[in-house]
Amino acid sequence: MEEIFPKTFQFFFGSEEDTTRVIGGSPWLFRNSWLVLKRWSRDQSIDQVEFSKVLLSVQLWGLPPHCRTPKMGRKIGACLGRVEESEVYEGRDKITFVKLLVEVDTQKPLLPGIPVGSHMDGVTWVDFRYERLPQFCYKRGHIGHDEDSCKVPTTPIPMKPAETRN
């Protein structure tokens, strides 16, 4: 391993098999932070390597039963980024959910979920449950700090005073 720029390292592996296995597992969690690994070739400038895009596994919870399909997963996952995989899984107690592998931009806030539905079926909230996520702020959707250490003040929701009857 060699540091080639601040916070940018070059790793060396003994075989192509090791390289493929380690890069395929990226992003890695190390001390509650991501270690993002990308393949690099000598004819490429380090500035051309995009470290802000990572593959994340995302579970979709709360979909109506008839919407728990790979096709629906791809449609919903497109709001997060480029969907590479979409599959239906059965969890504990025979509960099914859709699991995606999505390339997301870490410079953009991650969504906690979205409302889905139609005028026929009504609207329901679908939770996005991210796997192997480091410190994450649900207030802002940002990676790198949690809600307790977030510097953005929480804006109180204005409440209309209750009407009084005379």
MODELLER restraints for C-alpha pairs under 7 A, 6 or more apart:
rsr = mdl.restraints
at = mdl.atoms
rsr.add(forms.Gaussian(group=physical.xy_distance, feature=features.Distance(at['CA:1:A'], at['CA:9:A']), mean=6.60, stdev=0.5))
rsr.add(forms.Gaussian(group=physical.xy_distance, feature=features.Distance(at['CA:1:A'], at['CA:10:A']), mean=5.53, stdev=0.5))
rsr.add(forms.Gaussian(group=physical.xy_distance, feature=features.Distance(at['CA:1:A'], at['CA:11:A']), mean=4.43, stdev=0.5))
rsr.add(forms.Gaussian(group=physical.xy_distance, feature=features.Distance(at['CA:1:A'], at['CA:12:A']), mean=6.11, stdev=0.5))
rsr.add(forms.Gaussian(group=physical.xy_distance, feature=features.Distance(at['CA:2:A'], at['CA:9:A']), mean=5.46, stdev=0.5))
rsr.add(forms.Gaussian(group=physical.xy_distance, feature=features.Distance(at['CA:2:A'], at['CA:10:A']), mean=5.16, stdev=0.5))
rsr.add(forms.Gaussian(group=physical.xy_distance, feature=features.Distance(at['CA:2:A'], at['CA:11:A']), mean=6.60, stdev=0.5))
rsr.add(forms.Gaussian(group=physical.xy_distance, feature=features.Distance(at['CA:3:A'], at['CA:9:A']), mean=4.24, stdev=0.5))
rsr.add(forms.Gaussian(group=physical.xy_distance, feature=features.Distance(at['CA:3:A'], at['CA:10:A']), mean=6.25, stdev=0.5))
rsr.add(forms.Gaussian(group=physical.xy_distance, feature=features.Distance(at['CA:4:A'], at['CA:10:A']), mean=6.64, stdev=0.5))
rsr.add(forms.Gaussian(group=physical.xy_distance, feature=features.Distance(at['CA:13:A'], at['CA:19:A']), mean=5.89, stdev=0.5))
rsr.add(forms.Gaussian(group=physical.xy_distance, feature=features.Distance(at['CA:23:A'], at['CA:37:A']), mean=5.67, stdev=0.5))
rsr.add(forms.Gaussian(group=physical.xy_distance, feature=features.Distance(at['CA:23:A'], at['CA:38:A']), mean=6.45, stdev=0.5))
rsr.add(forms.Gaussian(group=physical.xy_distance, feature=features.Distance(at['CA:26:A'], at['CA:36:A']), mean=5.70, stdev=0.5))
rsr.add(forms.Gaussian(group=physical.xy_distance, feature=features.Distance(at['CA:26:A'], at['CA:37:A']), mean=5.73, stdev=0.5))
rsr.add(forms.Gaussian(group=physical.xy_distance, feature=features.Distance(at['CA:27:A'], at['CA:34:A']), mean=5.85, stdev=0.5))
rsr.add(forms.Gaussian(group=physical.xy_distance, feature=features.Distance(at['CA:27:A'], at['CA:35:A']), mean=5.56, stdev=0.5))
rsr.add(forms.Gaussian(group=physical.xy_distance, feature=features.Distance(at['CA:27:A'], at['CA:36:A']), mean=4.62, stdev=0.5))
rsr.add(forms.Gaussian(group=physical.xy_distance, feature=features.Distance(at['CA:27:A'], at['CA:37:A']), mean=6.56, stdev=0.5))
rsr.add(forms.Gaussian(group=physical.xy_distance, feature=features.Distance(at['CA:27:A'], at['CA:54:A']), mean=6.63, stdev=0.5))
rsr.add(forms.Gaussian(group=physical.xy_distance, feature=features.Distance(at['CA:28:A'], at['CA:34:A']), mean=5.57, stdev=0.5))
rsr.add(forms.Gaussian(group=physical.xy_distance, feature=features.Distance(at['CA:28:A'], at['CA:35:A']), mean=5.00, stdev=0.5))
rsr.add(forms.Gaussian(group=physical.xy_distance, feature=features.Distance(at['CA:28:A'], at['CA:36:A']), mean=6.49, stdev=0.5))
rsr.add(forms.Gaussian(group=physical.xy_distance, feature=features.Distance(at['CA:29:A'], at['CA:35:A']), mean=6.14, stdev=0.5))
rsr.add(forms.Gaussian(group=physical.xy_distance, feature=features.Distance(at['CA:29:A'], at['CA:134:A']), mean=6.73, stdev=0.5))
rsr.add(forms.Gaussian(group=physical.xy_distance, feature=features.Distance(at['CA:32:A'], at['CA:134:A']), mean=5.01, stdev=0.5))
rsr.add(forms.Gaussian(group=physical.xy_distance, feature=features.Distance(at['CA:32:A'], at['CA:135:A']), mean=6.19, stdev=0.5))
rsr.add(forms.Gaussian(group=physical.xy_distance, feature=features.Distance(at['CA:33:A'], at['CA:134:A']), mean=5.27, stdev=0.5))
rsr.add(forms.Gaussian(group=physical.xy_distance, feature=features.Distance(at['CA:33:A'], at['CA:135:A']), mean=6.85, stdev=0.5))
rsr.add(forms.Gaussian(group=physical.xy_distance, feature=features.Distance(at['CA:34:A'], at['CA:134:A']), mean=6.45, stdev=0.5))
rsr.add(forms.Gaussian(group=physical.xy_distance, feature=features.Distance(at['CA:36:A'], at['CA:51:A']), mean=6.53, stdev=0.5))
rsr.add(forms.Gaussian(group=physical.xy_distance, feature=features.Distance(at['CA:52:A'], at['CA:105:A']), mean=5.55, stdev=0.5))
rsr.add(forms.Gaussian(group=physical.xy_distance, feature=features.Distance(at['CA:52:A'], at['CA:106:A']), mean=5.18, stdev=0.5))
rsr.add(forms.Gaussian(group=physical.xy_distance, feature=features.Distance(at['CA:52:A'], at['CA:107:A']), mean=6.33, stdev=0.5))
rsr.add(forms.Gaussian(group=physical.xy_distance, feature=features.Distance(at['CA:53:A'], at['CA:103:A']), mean=6.20, stdev=0.5))
rsr.add(forms.Gaussian(group=physical.xy_distance, feature=features.Distance(at['CA:53:A'], at['CA:104:A']), mean=5.48, stdev=0.5))
rsr.add(forms.Gaussian(group=physical.xy_distance, feature=features.Distance(at['CA:53:A'], at['CA:105:A']), mean=4.56, stdev=0.5))
rsr.add(forms.Gaussian(group=physical.xy_distance, feature=features.Distance(at['CA:53:A'], at['CA:106:A']), mean=6.08, stdev=0.5))
rsr.add(forms.Gaussian(group=physical.xy_distance, feature=features.Distance(at['CA:54:A'], at['CA:103:A']), mean=5.31, stdev=0.5))
rsr.add(forms.Gaussian(group=physical.xy_distance, feature=features.Distance(at['CA:54:A'], at['CA:104:A']), mean=5.60, stdev=0.5))
rsr.add(forms.Gaussian(group=physical.xy_distance, feature=features.Distance(at['CA:54:A'], at['CA:105:A']), mean=6.70, stdev=0.5))
rsr.add(forms.Gaussian(group=physical.xy_distance, feature=features.Distance(at['CA:55:A'], at['CA:101:A']), mean=6.33, stdev=0.5))
rsr.add(forms.Gaussian(group=physical.xy_distance, feature=features.Distance(at['CA:55:A'], at['CA:102:A']), mean=5.37, stdev=0.5))
rsr.add(forms.Gaussian(group=physical.xy_distance, feature=features.Distance(at['CA:55:A'], at['CA:103:A']), mean=4.32, stdev=0.5))
rsr.add(forms.Gaussian(group=physical.xy_distance, feature=features.Distance(at['CA:55:A'], at['CA:104:A']), mean=6.35, stdev=0.5))
rsr.add(forms.Gaussian(group=physical.xy_distance, feature=features.Distance(at['CA:56:A'], at['CA:101:A']), mean=5.56, stdev=0.5))
rsr.add(forms.Gaussian(group=physical.xy_distance, feature=features.Distance(at['CA:56:A'], at['CA:102:A']), mean=5.36, stdev=0.5))
rsr.add(forms.Gaussian(group=physical.xy_distance, feature=features.Distance(at['CA:56:A'], at['CA:103:A']), mean=6.30, stdev=0.5))
rsr.add(forms.Gaussian(group=physical.xy_distance, feature=features.Distance(at['CA:56:A'], at['CA:104:A']), mean=6.99, stdev=0.5))
rsr.add(forms.Gaussian(group=physical.xy_distance, feature=features.Distance(at['CA:56:A'], at['CA:131:A']), mean=6.93, stdev=0.5))
rsr.add(forms.Gaussian(group=physical.xy_distance, feature=features.Distance(at['CA:57:A'], at['CA:99:A']), mean=6.85, stdev=0.5))
rsr.add(forms.Gaussian(group=physical.xy_distance, feature=features.Distance(at['CA:57:A'], at['CA:100:A']), mean=5.53, stdev=0.5))
rsr.add(forms.Gaussian(group=physical.xy_distance, feature=features.Distance(at['CA:57:A'], at['CA:101:A']), mean=4.61, stdev=0.5))
rsr.add(forms.Gaussian(group=physical.xy_distance, feature=features.Distance(at['CA:57:A'], at['CA:102:A']), mean=6.46, stdev=0.5))
rsr.add(forms.Gaussian(group=physical.xy_distance, feature=features.Distance(at['CA:57:A'], at['CA:130:A']), mean=6.08, stdev=0.5))
rsr.add(forms.Gaussian(group=physical.xy_distance, feature=features.Distance(at['CA:57:A'], at['CA:131:A']), mean=5.46, stdev=0.5))
rsr.add(forms.Gaussian(group=physical.xy_distance, feature=features.Distance(at['CA:58:A'], at['CA:99:A']), mean=5.68, stdev=0.5))
rsr.add(forms.Gaussian(group=physical.xy_distance, feature=features.Distance(at['CA:58:A'], at['CA:100:A']), mean=5.11, stdev=0.5))
rsr.add(forms.Gaussian(group=physical.xy_distance, feature=features.Distance(at['CA:58:A'], at['CA:101:A']), mean=6.40, stdev=0.5))
rsr.add(forms.Gaussian(group=physical.xy_distance, feature=features.Distance(at['CA:58:A'], at['CA:128:A']), mean=6.21, stdev=0.5))
rsr.add(forms.Gaussian(group=physical.xy_distance, feature=features.Distance(at['CA:58:A'], at['CA:129:A']), mean=5.51, stdev=0.5))
rsr.add(forms.Gaussian(group=physical.xy_distance, feature=features.Distance(at['CA:58:A'], at['CA:130:A']), mean=4.56, stdev=0.5))
rsr.add(forms.Gaussian(group=physical.xy_distance, feature=features.Distance(at['CA:58:A'], at['CA:131:A']), mean=6.12, stdev=0.5))
rsr.add(forms.Gaussian(group=physical.xy_distance, feature=features.Distance(at['CA:59:A'], at['CA:97:A']), mean=6.80, stdev=0.5))
rsr.add(forms.Gaussian(group=physical.xy_distance, feature=features.Distance(at['CA:59:A'], at['CA:98:A']), mean=5.80, stdev=0.5))
rsr.add(forms.Gaussian(group=physical.xy_distance, feature=features.Distance(at['CA:59:A'], at['CA:99:A']), mean=4.40, stdev=0.5))
rsr.add(forms.Gaussian(group=physical.xy_distance, feature=features.Distance(at['CA:59:A'], at['CA:100:A']), mean=6.29, stdev=0.5))
rsr.add(forms.Gaussian(group=physical.xy_distance, feature=features.Distance(at['CA:59:A'], at['CA:128:A']), mean=5.75, stdev=0.5))
rsr.add(forms.Gaussian(group=physical.xy_distance, feature=features.Distance(at['CA:59:A'], at['CA:129:A']), mean=4.94, stdev=0.5))
rsr.add(forms.Gaussian(group=physical.xy_distance, feature=features.Distance(at['CA:59:A'], at['CA:130:A']), mean=6.40, stdev=0.5))
rsr.add(forms.Gaussian(group=physical.xy_distance, feature=features.Distance(at['CA:60:A'], at['CA:97:A']), mean=5.94, stdev=0.5))
rsr.add(forms.Gaussian(group=physical.xy_distance, feature=features.Distance(at['CA:60:A'], at['CA:98:A']), mean=5.21, stdev=0.5))
rsr.add(forms.Gaussian(group=physical.xy_distance, feature=features.Distance(at['CA:60:A'], at['CA:99:A']), mean=6.20, stdev=0.5))
rsr.add(forms.Gaussian(group=physical.xy_distance, feature=features.Distance(at['CA:60:A'], at['CA:126:A']), mean=6.28, stdev=0.5))
rsr.add(forms.Gaussian(group=physical.xy_distance, feature=features.Distance(at['CA:60:A'], at['CA:127:A']), mean=5.79, stdev=0.5))
rsr.add(forms.Gaussian(group=physical.xy_distance, feature=features.Distance(at['CA:60:A'], at['CA:128:A']), mean=5.15, stdev=0.5))
rsr.add(forms.Gaussian(group=physical.xy_distance, feature=features.Distance(at['CA:60:A'], at['CA:129:A']), mean=6.52, stdev=0.5))
rsr.add(forms.Gaussian(group=physical.xy_distance, feature=features.Distance(at['CA:61:A'], at['CA:97:A']), mean=5.79, stdev=0.5))
rsr.add(forms.Gaussian(group=physical.xy_distance, feature=features.Distance(at['CA:61:A'], at['CA:126:A']), mean=5.54, stdev=0.5))
rsr.add(forms.Gaussian(group=physical.xy_distance, feature=features.Distance(at['CA:61:A'], at['CA:127:A']), mean=5.07, stdev=0.5))
rsr.add(forms.Gaussian(group=physical.xy_distance, feature=features.Distance(at['CA:61:A'], at['CA:128:A']), mean=6.64, stdev=0.5))
rsr.add(forms.Gaussian(group=physical.xy_distance, feature=features.Distance(at['CA:62:A'], at['CA:125:A']), mean=6.44, stdev=0.5))
rsr.add(forms.Gaussian(group=physical.xy_distance, feature=features.Distance(at['CA:62:A'], at['CA:126:A']), mean=4.80, stdev=0.5))
rsr.add(forms.Gaussian(group=physical.xy_distance, feature=features.Distance(at['CA:62:A'], at['CA:127:A']), mean=6.34, stdev=0.5))
rsr.add(forms.Gaussian(group=physical.xy_distance, feature=features.Distance(at['CA:63:A'], at['CA:126:A']), mean=5.90, stdev=0.5))
rsr.add(forms.Gaussian(group=physical.xy_distance, feature=features.Distance(at['CA:68:A'], at['CA:88:A']), mean=6.77, stdev=0.5))
rsr.add(forms.Gaussian(group=physical.xy_distance, feature=features.Distance(at['CA:68:A'], at['CA:97:A']), mean=6.29, stdev=0.5))
rsr.add(forms.Gaussian(group=physical.xy_distance, feature=features.Distance(at['CA:68:A'], at['CA:98:A']), mean=5.97, stdev=0.5))
rsr.add(forms.Gaussian(group=physical.xy_distance, feature=features.Distance(at['CA:69:A'], at['CA:88:A']), mean=6.27, stdev=0.5))
rsr.add(forms.Gaussian(group=physical.xy_distance, feature=features.Distance(at['CA:69:A'], at['CA:98:A']), mean=6.81, stdev=0.5))
rsr.add(forms.Gaussian(group=physical.xy_distance, feature=features.Distance(at['CA:70:A'], at['CA:86:A']), mean=4.87, stdev=0.5))
rsr.add(forms.Gaussian(group=physical.xy_distance, feature=features.Distance(at['CA:70:A'], at['CA:87:A']), mean=5.11, stdev=0.5))
rsr.add(forms.Gaussian(group=physical.xy_distance, feature=features.Distance(at['CA:70:A'], at['CA:88:A']), mean=6.37, stdev=0.5))
rsr.add(forms.Gaussian(group=physical.xy_distance, feature=features.Distance(at['CA:70:A'], at['CA:98:A']), mean=6.90, stdev=0.5))
rsr.add(forms.Gaussian(group=physical.xy_distance, feature=features.Distance(at['CA:73:A'], at['CA:86:A']), mean=5.85, stdev=0.5))
rsr.add(forms.Gaussian(group=physical.xy_distance, feature=features.Distance(at['CA:73:A'], at['CA:98:A']), mean=6.14, stdev=0.5))
rsr.add(forms.Gaussian(group=physical.xy_distance, feature=features.Distance(at['CA:73:A'], at['CA:100:A']), mean=6.90, stdev=0.5))
rsr.add(forms.Gaussian(group=physical.xy_distance, feature=features.Distance(at['CA:74:A'], at['CA:83:A']), mean=6.18, stdev=0.5))
rsr.add(forms.Gaussian(group=physical.xy_distance, feature=features.Distance(at['CA:74:A'], at['CA:86:A']), mean=6.12, stdev=0.5))
rsr.add(forms.Gaussian(group=physical.xy_distance, feature=features.Distance(at['CA:77:A'], at['CA:83:A']), mean=6.14, stdev=0.5))
rsr.add(forms.Gaussian(group=physical.xy_distance, feature=features.Distance(at['CA:80:A'], at['CA:104:A']), mean=6.11, stdev=0.5))
rsr.add(forms.Gaussian(group=physical.xy_distance, feature=features.Distance(at['CA:81:A'], at['CA:102:A']), mean=6.01, stdev=0.5))
rsr.add(forms.Gaussian(group=physical.xy_distance, feature=features.Distance(at['CA:81:A'], at['CA:103:A']), mean=5.46, stdev=0.5))
rsr.add(forms.Gaussian(group=physical.xy_distance, feature=features.Distance(at['CA:81:A'], at['CA:104:A']), mean=5.03, stdev=0.5))
rsr.add(forms.Gaussian(group=physical.xy_distance, feature=features.Distance(at['CA:82:A'], at['CA:102:A']), mean=5.57, stdev=0.5))
rsr.add(forms.Gaussian(group=physical.xy_distance, feature=features.Distance(at['CA:82:A'], at['CA:103:A']), mean=5.16, stdev=0.5))
rsr.add(forms.Gaussian(group=physical.xy_distance, feature=features.Distance(at['CA:83:A'], at['CA:100:A']), mean=6.92, stdev=0.5))
rsr.add(forms.Gaussian(group=physical.xy_distance, feature=features.Distance(at['CA:83:A'], at['CA:101:A']), mean=5.99, stdev=0.5))
rsr.add(forms.Gaussian(group=physical.xy_distance, feature=features.Distance(at['CA:83:A'], at['CA:102:A']), mean=4.40, stdev=0.5))
rsr.add(forms.Gaussian(group=physical.xy_distance, feature=features.Distance(at['CA:83:A'], at['CA:103:A']), mean=6.42, stdev=0.5))
rsr.add(forms.Gaussian(group=physical.xy_distance, feature=features.Distance(at['CA:84:A'], at['CA:101:A']), mean=5.45, stdev=0.5))
rsr.add(forms.Gaussian(group=physical.xy_distance, feature=features.Distance(at['CA:84:A'], at['CA:102:A']), mean=5.75, stdev=0.5))
rsr.add(forms.Gaussian(group=physical.xy_distance, feature=features.Distance(at['CA:85:A'], at['CA:100:A']), mean=5.43, stdev=0.5))
rsr.add(forms.Gaussian(group=physical.xy_distance, feature=features.Distance(at['CA:85:A'], at['CA:101:A']), mean=4.95, stdev=0.5))
rsr.add(forms.Gaussian(group=physical.xy_distance, feature=features.Distance(at['CA:86:A'], at['CA:98:A']), mean=6.86, stdev=0.5))
rsr.add(forms.Gaussian(group=physical.xy_distance, feature=features.Distance(at['CA:86:A'], at['CA:99:A']), mean=5.80, stdev=0.5))
rsr.add(forms.Gaussian(group=physical.xy_distance, feature=features.Distance(at['CA:86:A'], at['CA:100:A']), mean=4.53, stdev=0.5))
rsr.add(forms.Gaussian(group=physical.xy_distance, feature=features.Distance(at['CA:86:A'], at['CA:101:A']), mean=6.62, stdev=0.5))
rsr.add(forms.Gaussian(group=physical.xy_distance, feature=features.Distance(at['CA:87:A'], at['CA:98:A']), mean=5.66, stdev=0.5))
rsr.add(forms.Gaussian(group=physical.xy_distance, feature=features.Distance(at['CA:87:A'], at['CA:99:A']), mean=5.40, stdev=0.5))
rsr.add(forms.Gaussian(group=physical.xy_distance, feature=features.Distance(at['CA:87:A'], at['CA:100:A']), mean=6.55, stdev=0.5))
rsr.add(forms.Gaussian(group=physical.xy_distance, feature=features.Distance(at['CA:88:A'], at['CA:96:A']), mean=6.75, stdev=0.5))
rsr.add(forms.Gaussian(group=physical.xy_distance, feature=features.Distance(at['CA:88:A'], at['CA:97:A']), mean=5.76, stdev=0.5))
rsr.add(forms.Gaussian(group=physical.xy_distance, feature=features.Distance(at['CA:88:A'], at['CA:98:A']), mean=4.48, stdev=0.5))
rsr.add(forms.Gaussian(group=physical.xy_distance, feature=features.Distance(at['CA:88:A'], at['CA:99:A']), mean=6.16, stdev=0.5))
rsr.add(forms.Gaussian(group=physical.xy_distance, feature=features.Distance(at['CA:89:A'], at['CA:96:A']), mean=5.46, stdev=0.5))
rsr.add(forms.Gaussian(group=physical.xy_distance, feature=features.Distance(at['CA:89:A'], at['CA:97:A']), mean=5.48, stdev=0.5))
rsr.add(forms.Gaussian(group=physical.xy_distance, feature=features.Distance(at['CA:89:A'], at['CA:98:A']), mean=6.07, stdev=0.5))
rsr.add(forms.Gaussian(group=physical.xy_distance, feature=features.Distance(at['CA:89:A'], at['CA:99:A']), mean=6.79, stdev=0.5))
rsr.add(forms.Gaussian(group=physical.xy_distance, feature=features.Distance(at['CA:90:A'], at['CA:96:A']), mean=4.28, stdev=0.5))
rsr.add(forms.Gaussian(group=physical.xy_distance, feature=features.Distance(at['CA:90:A'], at['CA:97:A']), mean=6.52, stdev=0.5))
rsr.add(forms.Gaussian(group=physical.xy_distance, feature=features.Distance(at['CA:109:A'], at['CA:140:A']), mean=6.61, stdev=0.5))
rsr.add(forms.Gaussian(group=physical.xy_distance, feature=features.Distance(at['CA:109:A'], at['CA:141:A']), mean=4.38, stdev=0.5))
rsr.add(forms.Gaussian(group=physical.xy_distance, feature=features.Distance(at['CA:109:A'], at['CA:142:A']), mean=5.11, stdev=0.5))
rsr.add(forms.Gaussian(group=physical.xy_distance, feature=features.Distance(at['CA:110:A'], at['CA:141:A']), mean=4.68, stdev=0.5))
rsr.add(forms.Gaussian(group=physical.xy_distance, feature=features.Distance(at['CA:110:A'], at['CA:142:A']), mean=6.45, stdev=0.5))
rsr.add(forms.Gaussian(group=physical.xy_distance, feature=features.Distance(at['CA:111:A'], at['CA:141:A']), mean=6.23, stdev=0.5))
rsr.add(forms.Gaussian(group=physical.xy_distance, feature=features.Distance(at['CA:112:A'], at['CA:127:A']), mean=6.20, stdev=0.5))
rsr.add(forms.Gaussian(group=physical.xy_distance, feature=features.Distance(at['CA:112:A'], at['CA:128:A']), mean=5.47, stdev=0.5))
rsr.add(forms.Gaussian(group=physical.xy_distance, feature=features.Distance(at['CA:113:A'], at['CA:125:A']), mean=6.96, stdev=0.5))
rsr.add(forms.Gaussian(group=physical.xy_distance, feature=features.Distance(at['CA:113:A'], at['CA:126:A']), mean=5.36, stdev=0.5))
rsr.add(forms.Gaussian(group=physical.xy_distance, feature=features.Distance(at['CA:113:A'], at['CA:127:A']), mean=4.38, stdev=0.5))
rsr.add(forms.Gaussian(group=physical.xy_distance, feature=features.Distance(at['CA:113:A'], at['CA:128:A']), mean=4.80, stdev=0.5))
rsr.add(forms.Gaussian(group=physical.xy_distance, feature=features.Distance(at['CA:114:A'], at['CA:125:A']), mean=5.79, stdev=0.5))
rsr.add(forms.Gaussian(group=physical.xy_distance, feature=features.Distance(at['CA:114:A'], at['CA:126:A']), mean=5.46, stdev=0.5))
rsr.add(forms.Gaussian(group=physical.xy_distance, feature=features.Distance(at['CA:114:A'], at['CA:127:A']), mean=6.91, stdev=0.5))
rsr.add(forms.Gaussian(group=physical.xy_distance, feature=features.Distance(at['CA:115:A'], at['CA:123:A']), mean=6.26, stdev=0.5))
rsr.add(forms.Gaussian(group=physical.xy_distance, feature=features.Distance(at['CA:115:A'], at['CA:124:A']), mean=5.47, stdev=0.5))
rsr.add(forms.Gaussian(group=physical.xy_distance, feature=features.Distance(at['CA:115:A'], at['CA:125:A']), mean=4.33, stdev=0.5))
rsr.add(forms.Gaussian(group=physical.xy_distance, feature=features.Distance(at['CA:115:A'], at['CA:126:A']), mean=6.00, stdev=0.5))
rsr.add(forms.Gaussian(group=physical.xy_distance, feature=features.Distance(at['CA:116:A'], at['CA:123:A']), mean=5.40, stdev=0.5))
rsr.add(forms.Gaussian(group=physical.xy_distance, feature=features.Distance(at['CA:116:A'], at['CA:124:A']), mean=5.51, stdev=0.5))
rsr.add(forms.Gaussian(group=physical.xy_distance, feature=features.Distance(at['CA:116:A'], at['CA:125:A']), mean=6.26, stdev=0.5))
rsr.add(forms.Gaussian(group=physical.xy_distance, feature=features.Distance(at['CA:116:A'], at['CA:126:A']), mean=6.89, stdev=0.5))
rsr.add(forms.Gaussian(group=physical.xy_distance, feature=features.Distance(at['CA:117:A'], at['CA:123:A']), mean=4.21, stdev=0.5))
rsr.add(forms.Gaussian(group=physical.xy_distance, feature=features.Distance(at['CA:117:A'], at['CA:124:A']), mean=6.14, stdev=0.5))
rsr.add(forms.Gaussian(group=physical.xy_distance, feature=features.Distance(at['CA:134:A'], at['CA:143:A']), mean=6.87, stdev=0.5))
rsr.add(forms.Gaussian(group=physical.xy_distance, feature=features.Distance(at['CA:135:A'], at['CA:143:A']), mean=5.91, stdev=0.5))
rsr.add(forms.Gaussian(group=physical.xy_distance, feature=features.Distance(at['CA:135:A'], at['CA:144:A']), mean=5.23, stdev=0.5))
rsr.add(forms.Gaussian(group=physical.xy_distance, feature=features.Distance(at['CA:135:A'], at['CA:145:A']), mean=5.07, stdev=0.5))
rsr.add(forms.Gaussian(group=physical.xy_distance, feature=features.Distance(at['CA:135:A'], at['CA:146:A']), mean=5.33, stdev=0.5))
rsr.add(forms.Gaussian(group=physical.xy_distance, feature=features.Distance(at['CA:136:A'], at['CA:142:A']), mean=5.84, stdev=0.5))
rsr.add(forms.Gaussian(group=physical.xy_distance, feature=features.Distance(at['CA:136:A'], at['CA:143:A']), mean=4.59, stdev=0.5))
rsr.add(forms.Gaussian(group=physical.xy_distance, feature=features.Distance(at['CA:136:A'], at['CA:144:A']), mean=6.00, stdev=0.5))
rsr.add(forms.Gaussian(group=physical.xy_distance, feature=features.Distance(at['CA:136:A'], at['CA:145:A']), mean=5.47, stdev=0.5))
rsr.add(forms.Gaussian(group=physical.xy_distance, feature=features.Distance(at['CA:136:A'], at['CA:146:A']), mean=4.79, stdev=0.5))
rsr.add(forms.Gaussian(group=physical.xy_distance, feature=features.Distance(at['CA:137:A'], at['CA:143:A']), mean=6.40, stdev=0.5))
rsr.add(forms.Gaussian(group=physical.xy_distance, feature=features.Distance(at['CA:137:A'], at['CA:145:A']), mean=5.77, stdev=0.5))
rsr.add(forms.Gaussian(group=physical.xy_distance, feature=features.Distance(at['CA:137:A'], at['CA:146:A']), mean=4.22, stdev=0.5))
rsr.add(forms.Gaussian(group=physical.xy_distance, feature=features.Distance(at['CA:137:A'], at['CA:147:A']), mean=4.69, stdev=0.5))
rsr.add(forms.Gaussian(group=physical.xy_distance, feature=features.Distance(at['CA:138:A'], at['CA:147:A']), mean=6.29, stdev=0.5))
rsr.add(forms.Gaussian(group=physical.xy_distance, feature=features.Distance(at['CA:139:A'], at['CA:147:A']), mean=6.33, stdev=0.5))
